[in-house]
Amino acid sequence: MKKICGKCGTLKSIDEFYIQPRGKYGRDSSCKSCKKSYSKEWSKREIVRERKKIQQRFYIEIHKPEVEEKRKRYYEKNKEVFRQKNREFYQKNIFRLRKKRRNYDYKRRYGIEFKEKEEIFQNQQEKCLICGKKLEDIKKSHLDHSHSTGKIRGILCASCNWWVGFFEKRKELFIRIKKYLVH
């Protein structure tokens, strides 16, 4: 027995149509290939993807212990595959990941991103604020900040940053040394 597809209009065998009890001859109006292509297009739509994500989250929330147990079993079974994929991903994206980590660290410690440190570096003509020494590399320079207020004071060389940190903790010693040098 043959039937004409309602979408593409070609005459095809009845076996090339999905079973549909309410359809003519108990089959769907469109052939399997047309249904599949329509289904792919439909699932590509943003709304459908969002709906699926929501449904997945809802399912995971309801069946959390089962899902976690299934994930653990799958991971244990495929541990080496996961490790290998992670190694490959890290090797492929090492510079991007380092940059992301550096930005995260600067944001967490100082409240700025690395780009802002670069701007400060340029505004200081790439020199240490205390000794005036030319700083060769921004990554080796130190971002000086107040530990009590968190305010950024500028960029220093390693030596000046160490001395500022040393005297910041020992202010009385600094005053005594200052008096000693004046006499």
C-alpha positions as CSV (number, residue, x, y, z in Angstrom):
1,M,0.0,0.0,0.0
2,K,1.3,3.5,-0.8
3,K,0.5,7.0,0.5
4,I,1.3,10.6,-0.5
5,C,3.2,12.6,2.1
6,G,1.4,15.8,3.2
7,K,4.7,17.8,3.5
8,C,6.9,16.8,0.5
9,G,4.1,15.4,-1.7
10,T,5.9,12.3,-2.7
11,L,4.3,8.8,-3.0
12,K,5.9,6.5,-0.5
13,S,5.3,3.1,1.0
14,I,3.0,3.0,4.0
15,D,5.9,1.7,6.1
16,E,7.6,5.1,5.7
17,F,4.9,6.8,7.8
18,Y,4.6,6.7,11.6
19,I,1.6,4.9,13.1
20,Q,-1.2,7.3,14.0
21,P,-4.5,5.7,15.0
22,R,-6.5,8.9,14.1
23,G,-4.8,9.3,10.7
24,K,-5.9,8.1,7.3
25,Y,-5.0,4.3,7.0
26,G,-3.9,4.5,10.6
27,R,-0.7,6.4,9.7
28,D,0.6,10.0,10.1
29,S,0.0,12.5,7.3
30,S,3.7,13.2,6.8
31,C,6.5,10.7,6.1
32,K,9.2,9.8,8.7
33,S,11.9,11.8,7.0
34,C,9.7,15.0,6.9
35,K,8.7,14.4,10.5
36,K,12.4,14.1,11.6
37,S,13.5,17.2,9.8
38,Y,10.5,19.2,11.2
39,S,11.3,17.8,14.7
40,K,15.0,18.9,14.4
41,E,14.0,22.4,13.3
42,W,11.5,22.7,16.1
43,S,13.9,21.5,18.7
44,K,16.5,24.1,17.5
45,R,14.2,26.9,18.5
46,E,15.3,28.9,21.5
47,I,11.9,28.5,23.3
48,V,12.0,24.8,23.0
49,R,15.6,24.6,24.3
50,E,14.7,26.8,27.3
51,R,11.7,24.7,28.0
52,K,13.8,21.5,27.9
53,K,16.4,23.1,30.3
54,I,13.6,24.0,32.7
55,Q,12.1,20.5,32.5
56,Q,15.6,19.0,33.1
57,R,16.2,21.2,36.1
58,F,12.8,20.4,37.5
59,Y,13.4,16.6,37.0
60,I,16.8,16.9,38.7
61,E,15.3,18.8,41.6
62,I,12.6,16.2,42.2
63,H,14.9,13.2,41.7
64,K,18.1,14.7,43.1
65,P,19.4,11.6,45.1
66,E,18.8,9.3,42.2
67,V,20.4,11.7,39.7
68,E,23.4,12.2,42.0
69,E,23.9,8.5,42.5
70,K,23.7,7.9,38.7
71,R,26.2,10.7,38.0
72,K,28.6,9.2,40.6
73,R,28.4,5.7,39.1
74,Y,28.9,7.1,35.6
75,Y,31.9,9.1,36.8
76,E,33.5,6.1,38.6
77,K,33.0,4.0,35.6
78,N,34.5,6.6,33.2
79,K,37.0,8.3,35.5
80,E,40.0,8.0,33.2
81,V,38.0,9.3,30.2
82,F,37.0,12.4,32.3
83,R,40.6,12.9,33.4
84,Q,41.9,12.7,29.9
85,K,39.3,15.1,28.6
86,N,40.1,17.5,31.4
87,R,43.8,17.3,30.6
88,E,43.2,17.9,26.9
89,F,40.9,20.8,27.6
90,Y,43.4,22.4,30.0
91,Q,46.3,22.0,27.5
92,K,44.2,23.5,24.7
93,N,42.9,26.4,26.8
94,I,45.8,27.0,29.2
95,F,46.4,30.7,28.4
96,R,42.7,31.5,28.5
97,L,42.2,29.7,31.8
98,R,45.3,31.4,33.3
99,K,43.9,34.8,32.3
100,K,40.5,34.0,33.7
101,R,42.1,32.8,37.0
102,R,44.2,36.0,37.2
103,N,41.1,38.2,36.6
104,Y,39.2,36.3,39.3
105,D,42.1,36.7,41.8
106,Y,42.4,40.4,41.1
107,K,38.6,40.9,41.4
108,R,38.5,38.9,44.7
109,R,41.6,40.5,46.3
110,Y,41.5,44.1,45.1
111,G,38.1,44.6,43.5
112,I,39.5,45.3,40.0
113,E,40.3,43.3,36.9
114,F,43.8,42.9,35.4
115,K,42.9,45.4,32.7
116,E,42.6,48.1,35.3
117,K,46.0,47.2,36.7
118,E,47.4,47.6,33.2
119,E,45.8,51.1,33.0
120,I,47.4,52.1,36.4
121,F,50.7,50.7,35.1
122,Q,50.5,52.8,32.0
123,N,49.5,55.9,34.0
124,Q,52.6,55.5,36.1
125,Q,54.7,55.4,33.0
126,E,55.7,51.8,33.9
127,K,57.7,53.0,36.9
128,C,57.6,52.2,40.6
129,L,55.8,54.9,42.6
130,I,58.5,55.0,45.4
131,C,61.9,54.5,43.8
132,G,61.0,55.4,40.2
133,K,62.7,52.3,38.8
134,K,61.4,51.2,35.4
135,L,59.3,48.1,35.8
136,E,59.9,45.6,33.0
137,D,56.9,43.3,33.3
138,I,53.5,44.1,34.7
139,K,53.1,40.6,35.9
140,K,56.2,40.9,38.1
141,S,55.1,44.3,39.5
142,H,53.1,44.5,42.7
143,L,49.8,46.2,43.2
144,D,50.1,48.1,46.5
145,H,46.9,48.5,48.5
146,S,45.9,49.4,52.1
147,H,45.1,46.3,54.0
148,S,42.7,48.2,56.3
149,T,40.7,50.1,53.7
150,G,41.4,48.0,50.6
151,K,42.2,51.2,48.6
152,I,44.7,50.8,45.8
153,R,47.7,53.1,46.2
154,G,49.7,52.2,43.1
155,I,52.1,49.8,41.5
156,L,55.5,49.1,43.1
157,C,58.6,47.1,42.5
158,A,59.1,44.0,44.6
159,S,61.6,45.6,46.9
160,C,59.6,48.7,47.6
161,N,56.4,46.6,48.1
162,W,58.3,44.5,50.7
163,W,59.5,47.6,52.6
164,V,56.0,49.2,52.6
165,G,54.6,46.0,54.0
166,F,57.3,45.7,56.6
167,F,56.9,49.3,57.9
168,E,53.1,49.2,57.6
169,K,53.0,46.5,60.2
170,R,55.7,48.2,62.4
171,K,54.8,51.9,62.3
172,E,56.6,52.7,65.6
173,L,59.8,51.2,64.2
174,F,59.5,53.4,61.1
175,I,59.1,56.6,63.3
176,R,62.2,55.6,65.4
177,I,64.3,55.0,62.3
178,K,63.1,58.4,60.9
179,K,64.1,60.2,64.1
180,Y,67.5,58.3,64.1
181,L,68.3,59.3,60.5
182,V,67.4,63.0,61.2
183,H,69.8,63.3,64.1
